[in-house]
Amino acid sequence: MALYFRRLTAGPTIPDVPAQCQKFKPTVEVPAFPLPPYNDNYLPLGIALRSRKYWRVEAVGPVGRPEGGDGAKKAGVGQGPGACSYSLGDRRVGDRTTEIERNRKVEVVIAAGVTVVLGVVNRVLYKLALVPLKHYPFFLAQLATFGYVLVYFSILYLRYHAGIVTDEMLSVPKAPLLAVGLLEALAAATGMAAGAILSGASIPILSQTSLVWQIFMSMIFLGRRYRVNQLLGCFLVAVGVIITVASGSSSGYSLKEASIFWSLLMIFSFLLQAADTVLKEVIFLDAAKRLKCGSVDLFVVNSYGSAFQALFIFLLLPFLSKLWGIPFSQLPNYLKDGAACFLNISGTLSSVGCDGAPLLPLLFVIVNMGFNISLLHLLKISSGVVSSLASTFSVPISVYVFTLPLPYLGVASSLPTGFVAGAIILVLGLLIYAWSPSGSTTVLPSPSR
């Protein structure tokens, strides 16, 4: 005969000690709570469970019903059972929480792995896309900015008609999404301004400050607390990337030669990017509390955020074009020539030297879009720090890939002298960050679906 386990959620009158009835009789009767005294106007109430099966009744807390005392803690801690809050489940309910947590961790690991792979391919394809568009990098940047708006809203339209996106999701406040677009536009503008002066090797070094900003902002605005091993792990990851990229290059010299202003401006750009990431995390967490459907679809955030970013980029076009050395009066002709090179239209002067187009730029656009979606999905199911670690981990792998013989790039670059040491430190940092000391539990943020 199969054994069954049932859980009965009782009110505050039930002691928090499981009451188990052994299977001594064919029929077992278990009262759910003490019966009130009998009077003429009050009939005795009670719940009796009769079965030939094996029953177990225990008092458990309700969902979302805090006890109203002064000492009750917030955030779900110290909540007592509410009156008449009952739930009945089978024996596997007790293990369901553990199974859900395990599945969530597996999902985060898989999403992080996909993000790392797409991050590496994205960096490689960007380098390849600039081979035919070497004279039109600003056109490629604007194609990504404005083209993604059309693609994201097309996907959002299809998901809405498929019932995945609801009217409630579309009714989320737009002010935070407007702030997301503004932060992304300002981060792009300041990053372009500083990147025009700093060397390419020094930028990945300064980008490690983004992880520091992520940690501090999540502590301030999200109330997160990090264990010592997590902080040490993030520090080692940043050190590993710096050693991997800086060894064998002149990045240190270029940082000394460049004005401190441009270095600080690039650091400020990464501050804006970190603020953008934390704000998106706040949007997902707030939507999980506000919406009946559980959370907002990531394409709602992506679409509106990209639309507002494109709006601010459009307003900043005179400033941005000047940074790229393009007079604003000549910008229309520049974009026209860039489009001709992108399409590789034969017979035009701008198509000369555009071998590899449109395949290479188009592959970059597709992969870059997938990378952005994957990064936002990882942020949604985990945290901004985890997504930042995944993006950071793709840097040394990309350095190694560029040492391989790739088409259109000519002679492969040599491996930096400190690559192996930096990679070991980086992996060690990731392992230390993910390590949970014995006796403690790692609590992931509640996933927003």
C-alpha positions as CSV (number, residue, x, y, z in Angstrom):
1,M,0.0,0.0,0.0
2,A,1.4,3.4,-1.0
3,L,2.1,5.9,1.8
4,Y,0.9,9.5,1.5
5,F,2.0,12.7,3.3
6,R,-0.4,15.7,3.6
7,R,0.4,19.1,5.0
8,L,-2.3,21.1,6.6
9,T,-1.7,24.8,7.3
10,A,-3.4,25.7,10.5
11,G,-4.1,29.0,12.2
12,P,-2.2,30.5,15.1
13,T,-3.9,28.2,17.6
14,I,-2.0,25.2,16.3
15,P,1.5,24.7,17.9
16,D,4.4,24.8,15.5
17,V,5.2,21.1,16.1
18,P,4.3,18.4,13.5
19,A,1.6,16.1,14.7
20,Q,2.0,12.6,13.2
21,C,-0.5,9.8,13.5
22,Q,0.9,6.3,13.1
23,K,-1.0,3.9,10.9
24,F,-2.3,1.6,13.6
25,K,-5.9,1.5,12.6
26,P,-7.6,1.2,9.2
27,T,-9.2,4.6,9.8
28,V,-7.4,7.6,11.4
29,E,-9.2,10.7,12.7
30,V,-7.1,13.8,13.3
31,P,-8.8,17.1,14.5
32,A,-7.3,20.1,12.8
33,F,-7.7,22.5,15.8
34,P,-9.3,22.4,19.2
35,L,-13.1,22.6,19.2
36,P,-14.8,25.6,20.8
37,P,-17.2,25.0,23.7
38,Y,-20.7,24.1,22.7
39,N,-23.6,26.5,23.2
40,D,-27.1,26.8,21.8
41,N,-26.1,29.3,19.2
42,Y,-22.8,27.9,18.1
43,L,-22.3,24.5,16.5
44,P,-19.0,22.8,17.0
45,L,-16.7,23.2,14.0
46,G,-13.7,21.1,13.1
47,I,-11.9,19.3,10.4
48,A,-11.4,15.6,10.5
49,L,-9.3,13.6,8.1
50,R,-10.4,10.1,7.5
51,S,-8.5,7.8,5.3
52,R,-7.0,4.4,5.2
53,K,-3.8,6.0,4.1
54,Y,-0.8,7.5,6.1
55,W,-1.5,11.1,7.2
56,R,0.7,13.7,8.7
57,V,-0.6,17.1,9.8
58,E,1.7,20.0,10.5
59,A,1.3,23.8,11.1
60,V,3.0,25.9,8.5
61,G,3.1,29.6,7.8
62,P,0.8,31.2,5.3
63,V,1.7,33.1,2.2
64,G,1.9,36.9,2.6
65,R,0.0,37.2,6.0
66,P,2.3,38.7,8.6
67,E,1.3,38.7,12.2
68,G,0.6,42.3,13.2
69,G,2.8,42.7,16.3
70,D,5.4,45.3,16.8
71,G,8.1,42.8,16.8
72,A,7.2,41.3,13.5
73,K,10.0,41.5,11.0
74,K,9.6,42.6,7.4
75,A,10.7,41.0,4.2
76,G,8.9,37.8,5.0
77,V,10.8,37.0,8.2
78,G,8.9,36.4,11.4
79,Q,5.5,36.0,9.7
80,G,3.0,33.9,11.6
81,P,0.1,31.9,10.2
82,G,-3.1,33.8,9.5
83,A,-6.5,32.7,10.6
84,C,-8.1,30.0,8.5
85,S,-5.0,29.7,6.2
86,Y,-5.0,26.1,5.1
87,S,-3.1,24.3,2.4
88,L,-3.0,20.6,1.6
89,G,-0.2,19.0,-0.4
90,D,1.4,15.6,-0.9
91,R,4.7,14.3,0.5
92,R,6.8,15.8,-2.3
93,V,5.8,19.4,-1.2
94,G,8.4,19.3,1.5
95,D,11.2,18.8,-1.1
96,R,9.7,21.1,-3.7
97,T,11.5,24.2,-2.4
98,T,14.9,22.5,-2.5
99,E,14.1,21.3,-6.0
100,I,13.1,24.7,-7.2
101,E,16.2,26.3,-5.8
102,R,18.3,23.7,-7.5
103,N,16.6,24.3,-10.8
104,R,17.1,28.0,-10.4
105,K,20.8,27.6,-9.9
106,V,21.0,25.3,-12.9
107,E,19.1,27.9,-14.9
108,V,21.5,30.7,-13.8
109,V,24.6,28.6,-14.7
110,I,23.2,27.8,-18.1
111,A,22.2,31.4,-18.8
112,A,25.6,32.6,-17.6
113,G,27.4,30.1,-19.9
114,V,25.3,31.3,-22.9
115,T,26.0,34.9,-22.0
116,V,29.8,34.2,-21.9
117,V,29.7,32.4,-25.3
118,L,27.7,35.2,-26.9
119,G,30.0,37.8,-25.3
120,V,33.0,36.2,-26.9
121,V,31.4,35.8,-30.3
122,N,30.1,39.4,-30.1
123,R,33.6,40.8,-29.5
124,V,35.1,38.7,-32.3
125,L,32.4,39.6,-34.8
126,Y,32.6,43.3,-33.9
127,K,36.3,43.2,-34.9
128,L,35.4,41.4,-38.1
129,A,32.5,43.7,-38.9
130,L,34.9,46.7,-38.7
131,V,37.0,45.1,-41.5
132,P,34.6,46.2,-44.3
133,L,33.3,49.1,-42.3
134,K,36.7,50.4,-41.1
135,H,35.8,53.9,-42.3
136,Y,32.2,53.8,-41.0
137,P,32.3,52.6,-37.3
138,F,29.9,55.4,-36.4
139,F,27.4,54.2,-38.9
140,L,27.6,50.7,-37.4
141,A,27.0,52.1,-33.9
142,Q,23.9,54.0,-35.1
143,L,22.6,51.0,-37.0
144,A,22.7,49.0,-33.8
145,T,21.1,51.8,-31.8
146,F,18.2,52.6,-34.1
147,G,17.8,49.2,-35.8
148,Y,17.3,47.4,-32.5
149,V,14.3,49.6,-31.7
150,L,12.5,48.2,-34.8
151,V,13.5,44.6,-34.1
152,Y,12.7,44.7,-30.4
153,F,9.2,46.2,-30.9
154,S,8.5,43.7,-33.6
155,I,9.3,40.9,-31.2
156,L,7.3,42.6,-28.5
157,Y,4.3,42.8,-30.9
158,L,4.5,39.1,-31.7
159,R,4.8,38.2,-28.0
160,Y,1.8,40.4,-27.2
161,H,-0.4,38.7,-29.8
162,A,0.8,35.3,-28.6
163,G,-0.4,36.1,-25.1
164,I,3.1,36.2,-23.5
165,V,3.0,39.9,-23.0
166,T,-0.1,41.3,-21.3
167,D,-1.8,44.7,-21.1
168,E,-0.7,44.8,-17.4
169,M,2.9,44.4,-18.4
170,L,2.6,47.2,-21.0
171,S,1.1,49.5,-18.3
172,V,4.2,49.5,-16.1
173,P,5.5,53.1,-15.3
174,K,7.6,54.5,-18.2
175,A,9.6,57.0,-16.1
176,P,12.1,54.3,-15.0
177,L,12.5,53.1,-18.6
178,L,13.0,56.7,-19.6
179,A,15.8,56.9,-17.1
180,V,17.3,53.7,-18.5
181,G,17.4,55.2,-22.0
182,L,19.0,58.4,-20.6
183,L,21.7,56.5,-18.7
184,E,22.5,54.3,-21.7
185,A,22.8,57.3,-24.0
186,L,25.0,59.3,-21.6
187,A,27.2,56.2,-21.0
188,A,27.6,55.8,-24.8
189,A,28.5,59.5,-25.2
190,T,31.0,59.7,-22.4
191,G,32.5,56.3,-23.4
192,M,33.0,57.5,-27.0
193,A,34.5,60.7,-25.9
194,A,37.0,59.0,-23.6
195,G,37.6,56.1,-26.0
196,A,38.7,58.5,-28.7
197,I,41.7,59.5,-26.5
198,L,42.5,56.3,-24.5
199,S,44.1,53.3,-26.1
200,G,42.1,50.2,-26.8
201,A,44.2,48.1,-24.3
202,S,43.5,50.5,-21.4
203,I,39.7,50.5,-21.7
204,P,39.3,46.8,-20.5
205,I,41.4,47.7,-17.5
206,L,39.2,50.7,-16.6
207,S,36.1,48.7,-17.3
208,Q,36.7,46.6,-14.2
209,T,35.5,49.6,-12.1
210,S,32.0,48.7,-13.4
211,L,32.0,45.6,-11.1
212,V,32.9,47.8,-8.2
213,W,30.1,50.2,-9.0
214,Q,27.7,47.3,-9.3
215,I,28.4,46.0,-5.8
216,F,28.2,49.4,-4.2
217,M,25.0,50.4,-5.9
218,S,23.3,47.1,-5.2
219,M,24.2,47.5,-1.5
220,I,22.8,51.1,-1.5
221,F,19.7,50.8,-3.6
222,L,18.8,47.1,-3.3
223,G,19.9,46.5,0.3
224,R,22.1,43.6,-0.8
225,R,24.8,42.2,1.6
226,Y,27.7,40.3,0.3
227,R,29.8,37.7,2.0
228,V,33.6,38.1,2.3
229,N,34.2,35.3,-0.2
230,Q,32.0,37.1,-2.8
231,L,33.8,40.4,-2.4
232,L,37.1,38.6,-2.6
233,G,36.0,36.7,-5.7
234,C,34.9,39.9,-7.5
235,F,38.3,41.5,-6.7
236,L,40.2,38.5,-8.0
237,V,38.1,38.5,-11.2
238,A,39.0,42.1,-11.8
239,V,42.7,41.5,-11.1
240,G,42.7,38.5,-13.4
241,V,41.2,40.5,-16.3
242,I,43.7,43.3,-15.8
243,I,46.7,40.9,-15.8
244,T,45.4,39.1,-18.8
245,V,44.8,42.2,-20.9
246,A,47.6,44.5,-19.6
247,S,50.5,42.0,-19.7
248,G,52.6,42.5,-22.8
249,S,50.8,45.7,-23.9
250,S,51.5,49.3,-23.5
251,S,48.3,50.0,-21.7
252,G,50.0,51.1,-18.5
253,Y,52.1,53.6,-20.5
254,S,49.1,54.9,-22.3
255,L,47.3,55.4,-19.1
256,K,50.2,57.5,-17.8
257,E,50.4,59.5,-21.0
258,A,46.7,60.2,-21.3
259,S,45.2,63.0,-19.2
260,I,43.7,61.9,-15.9
261,F,40.5,63.6,-17.1
262,W,39.9,61.1,-19.9
263,S,40.5,58.2,-17.5
264,L,38.1,59.6,-15.0
265,L,35.6,60.2,-17.8
266,M,35.8,56.6,-18.9
267,I,35.3,55.5,-15.3
268,F,32.3,57.7,-15.1
269,S,30.9,56.1,-18.2
270,F,31.1,52.7,-16.5
271,L,29.5,54.2,-13.5
272,L,26.5,55.1,-15.7
273,Q,26.4,51.6,-17.1
274,A,26.4,50.1,-13.6
275,A,23.6,52.5,-12.6
276,D,21.6,51.4,-15.7
277,T,22.0,47.8,-14.8
278,V,20.9,48.3,-11.2
279,L,17.9,50.4,-12.3
280,K,16.8,47.5,-14.6
281,E,17.1,45.2,-11.7
282,V,14.9,47.5,-9.6
283,I,12.3,47.6,-12.5
284,F,12.1,43.8,-12.5
285,L,11.8,43.5,-8.7
286,D,9.2,46.2,-8.5
287,A,7.2,44.6,-11.3
288,A,7.3,41.3,-9.5
289,K,5.5,42.9,-6.5
290,R,3.2,45.2,-8.5
291,L,1.9,42.9,-11.3
292,K,-0.5,40.0,-10.8
293,C,1.2,38.2,-13.6
294,G,4.4,37.9,-11.6
295,S,6.8,40.2,-13.5
296,V,7.3,42.2,-16.7
297,D,8.5,40.5,-19.8
298,L,12.1,41.4,-20.6
299,F,11.2,42.6,-24.1
300,V,9.0,45.3,-22.5
301,V,12.1,46.6,-20.8
302,N,14.3,46.1,-23.8
303,S,12.0,47.8,-26.3
304,Y,11.1,50.9,-24.3
305,G,14.6,51.3,-22.9
306,S,16.1,51.1,-26.5
307,A,13.5,53.5,-27.8
308,F,14.3,56.1,-25.2
309,Q,18.0,55.5,-25.7
310,A,17.6,56.1,-29.5
311,L,15.7,59.3,-28.7
312,F,18.5,60.7,-26.5
313,I,21.2,59.5,-29.0
314,F,19.3,61.4,-31.7
315,L,19.4,64.6,-29.6
316,L,23.1,64.1,-29.0
317,L,24.0,63.4,-32.7
318,P,25.7,66.7,-33.3
319,F,28.0,66.1,-30.3
320,L,28.7,62.5,-31.1
321,S,29.4,63.1,-34.8
322,K,32.0,65.7,-33.8
323,L,33.7,63.1,-31.5
324,W,34.1,60.8,-34.5
325,G,35.6,63.7,-36.5
326,I,32.5,64.0,-38.7
327,P,31.1,67.6,-39.2
328,F,27.4,67.5,-38.5
329,S,26.7,69.1,-41.9
330,Q,28.4,66.1,-43.6
331,L,26.6,63.5,-41.5
332,P,23.9,62.7,-44.0
333,N,26.4,61.9,-46.7
334,Y,28.5,59.9,-44.3
335,L,25.5,57.8,-43.3
336,K,24.6,57.3,-47.0
337,D,28.1,56.1,-47.8
338,G,28.1,53.9,-44.8
339,A,24.8,52.3,-45.9
340,A,26.3,51.7,-49.3
341,C,29.3,50.0,-47.9
342,F,27.2,48.0,-45.5
343,L,25.1,46.7,-48.4
344,N,28.3,46.3,-50.5
345,I,26.5,47.9,-53.5
346,S,28.9,47.5,-56.4
347,G,29.7,50.4,-58.7
348,T,29.8,53.0,-55.9
349,L,33.0,54.6,-54.6
350,S,32.0,53.8,-51.0
351,S,31.8,50.1,-51.7
352,V,35.6,49.9,-52.5
353,G,37.3,47.9,-49.7
354,C,34.0,46.7,-48.3
355,D,34.8,43.0,-48.8
356,G,32.9,40.9,-46.3
357,A,29.9,43.1,-46.2
358,P,27.0,42.7,-45.6
359,L,27.6,39.2,-44.1
360,L,30.1,40.2,-41.4
361,P,28.3,43.4,-40.1
362,L,24.9,41.5,-40.3
363,L,26.3,38.6,-38.2
364,F,27.6,41.1,-35.6
365,V,24.2,42.9,-35.4
366,I,22.4,39.6,-34.9
367,V,24.8,38.2,-32.3
368,N,25.0,41.5,-30.5
369,M,21.3,41.6,-30.2
370,G,21.3,38.0,-28.8
371,F,24.0,39.0,-26.4
372,N,22.0,41.9,-25.1
373,I,18.9,39.8,-24.7
374,S,20.9,37.0,-22.9
375,L,22.5,39.6,-20.6
376,L,19.2,41.1,-19.6
377,H,17.7,37.6,-19.1
378,L,20.6,36.7,-16.8
379,L,20.1,39.9,-14.9
380,K,16.4,39.1,-14.5
381,I,16.9,35.6,-13.1
382,S,19.9,36.4,-10.9
383,S,21.5,39.8,-10.3
384,G,23.4,42.6,-11.9
385,V,26.7,41.4,-10.3
386,V,26.3,37.9,-11.8
387,S,25.6,39.4,-15.3
388,S,28.6,41.6,-14.9
389,L,30.8,38.7,-13.9
390,A,29.6,36.7,-17.0
391,S,30.4,39.6,-19.3
392,T,33.8,40.1,-17.7
393,F,34.7,36.4,-18.1
394,S,34.3,36.8,-21.8
395,V,37.2,39.3,-22.0
396,P,40.2,36.9,-21.5
397,I,38.5,34.2,-23.7
398,S,38.2,36.8,-26.5
399,V,41.9,37.7,-26.1
400,Y,42.8,34.0,-26.6
401,V,40.5,33.7,-29.7
402,F,42.2,36.6,-31.3
403,T,45.4,34.6,-31.3
404,L,43.8,32.1,-33.6
405,P,44.0,32.5,-37.4
406,L,40.7,34.2,-38.2
407,P,39.6,35.2,-41.7
408,Y,39.9,38.9,-42.7
409,L,42.1,39.8,-39.7
410,G,45.5,38.9,-41.2
411,V,48.2,37.9,-38.9
412,A,47.0,36.6,-35.5
413,S,48.0,38.5,-32.4
414,S,50.4,36.9,-29.9
415,L,49.2,35.7,-26.5
416,P,50.1,38.1,-23.7
417,T,52.8,36.9,-21.4
418,G,50.6,37.0,-18.3
419,F,47.6,35.4,-19.9
420,V,47.8,32.1,-18.1
421,A,48.4,33.6,-14.7
422,G,45.6,36.1,-15.2
423,A,43.2,33.4,-16.4
424,I,44.0,31.3,-13.4
425,I,43.3,34.2,-11.0
426,L,40.1,35.0,-12.8
427,V,38.7,31.4,-12.6
428,L,39.8,31.2,-9.0
429,G,37.9,34.4,-8.3
430,L,34.7,33.0,-9.9
431,L,35.0,29.8,-7.8
432,I,35.5,31.8,-4.6
433,Y,32.5,34.0,-5.4
434,A,30.3,30.9,-6.1
435,W,31.5,29.0,-3.0
436,S,29.0,28.8,-0.1
437,P,30.6,28.2,3.3
438,S,29.4,25.2,5.2
439,G,26.4,26.1,7.4
440,S,25.3,29.0,5.3
441,T,22.9,29.2,2.4
442,T,23.2,31.3,-0.7
443,V,19.9,33.0,-1.4
444,L,19.4,34.0,-5.0
445,P,17.0,36.9,-5.7
446,S,13.5,35.7,-6.5
447,P,13.4,35.2,-10.3
448,S,11.1,37.5,-12.2
449,R,9.2,35.6,-14.8
